[in-house]
Amino acid sequence: MSSLPDMTNASSPALRLLILGGTADANRLAAAVAREPLIDAVLSYAGRTENPRPPPIASRIGGFGGVTGLVNYLREHSIDRVVDATHPFAAQMSAHAVEACALAGVPLLALERAPWERQGGDRWIDVDDIDAAVASLAGAPRRVFLGIGRQNLAVFAAQPQHAYLVRLVDPPRETLPLPNVEIVVARGPFDRAGDLALLKRFGADLVVAKNAGGDAAVAKIEAARDLGLPVVMIRRPFVPERPVVDSVDQVMRWLAHDAAPTERGV
Ligand SMILES: NC(=O)c1ccc[n+]([C@@H]2O[C@H](COP(=O)([O-])OP(=O)(O)OC[C@H]3O[C@@H](n4cnc5c(N)ncnc54)[C@H](OP(=O)(O)O)[C@@H]3O)[C@@H](O)[C@H]2O)c1
């Protein structure tokens, strides 16, 4: 990991960092900052997962209450920096972070993996959003792996003719409105061999995925490639412009240097 040259003076006050989490990358960043005594960090969860892995740093759970709530939180907790390490599809939280950090004058950096790119052997059907993914399933019954998490499942009730396989971190709290569904409860990261076995066992002939990027959720894409299955690939939603890096090391370097509130292109 990178050293923190501006924070080696034991008399300097700790840097107060807010990490917006809910991803494997946020957990990796939390592990890295936990080793830095001059960073006082808190990891924020939305509260969607019932038993998140206990983080190695302080944590908080639940929404802030919109942009105003986040501005208040930043001020009340004297936050010096924010790292948005939310999922690329958590577009509302990311937009709020851009606006709140600008209002509070707190430097913001996003930790986000590049989207997956189509490779030889991939049979992707690119769609713009969840509704387009649902529409793309019109037609004869198929066996569909929905690898999109818990939210947005109900809309697939509009295509009830399919047999669905759904993988979730927690067992669903309510019955899913899908007449023919199998649920697998499992927590990532997932591996290619495991996802290959899962798709084969279910007899999947189609995969629906969000273009998350990174390695934590790519196994299903690789497994679909191995089996020659089509993937309905949902493009990322719009997020307002902000500085973005794609590795924990780059975040650590940013934390080690002064960042002006208006800093761009880190
Ligand atoms: N969307 C996905 O596909 C996906 C996949 C994997 C993990 N996740 C994780 O699940 C969480 C929720 O995702 P989402 O798509 O529901 O988000 P979202 O639609 O962008 O956010 C909805 C609201 O949830 C609250 N929120 C979201 N992330 C938060 C965080 N890290 N800490 C505190 N509050 C948070 C905020 O409430 P207030 O306005 O009240 O502040 C936000 O306005 C995120 O932490 C994300 O990283 C999402």
The ligand as an ORCA input file, in Angstrom:
! r2SCAN-3c Opt
* xyz 0 1
  N     -27.847     -0.764     -6.876
  C     -27.166     -1.894     -6.946
  O     -27.239     -2.649     -7.936
  C     -26.240     -2.292     -5.837
  C     -25.487     -3.468     -5.953
  C     -24.611     -3.821     -4.916
  C     -24.515     -3.024     -3.814
  N     -25.272     -1.889     -3.723
  C     -25.124     -1.071     -2.522
  O     -26.396     -1.009     -1.903
  C     -26.603      0.289     -1.334
  C     -27.903      0.870     -1.842
  O     -27.858      0.949     -3.252
  P     -29.036      1.680     -4.033
  O     -28.883      1.380     -5.462
  O     -30.323      1.467     -3.332
  O     -28.625      3.208     -3.791
  P     -29.294      4.541     -4.338
  O     -30.558      4.230     -5.068
  O     -28.275      5.335     -5.040
  O     -29.603      5.291     -2.981
  C     -30.893      5.423     -2.422
  C     -30.719      6.026     -1.042
  O     -30.154      5.064     -0.153
  C     -29.275      5.718      0.750
  N     -27.921      5.176      0.557
  C     -27.407      4.541     -0.520
  N     -26.150      4.152     -0.307
  C     -25.849      4.560      0.952
  C     -24.692      4.444      1.765
  N     -23.574      3.807      1.346
  N     -24.730      4.992      3.013
  C     -25.857      5.610      3.457
  N     -26.975      5.740      2.739
  C     -26.976      5.211      1.497
  C     -29.367      7.190      0.457
  O     -30.424      7.671      1.260
  P     -30.505      9.219      1.735
  O     -30.956      9.987      0.523
  O     -31.492      9.177      2.834
  O     -29.128      9.615      2.190
  C     -29.757      7.192     -0.999
  O     -30.388      8.404     -1.418
  C     -25.374      1.115     -1.682
  O     -24.559      1.132     -0.529
  C     -24.725      0.368     -2.821
  O     -23.316      0.529     -2.816
  C     -26.126     -1.513     -4.709
*
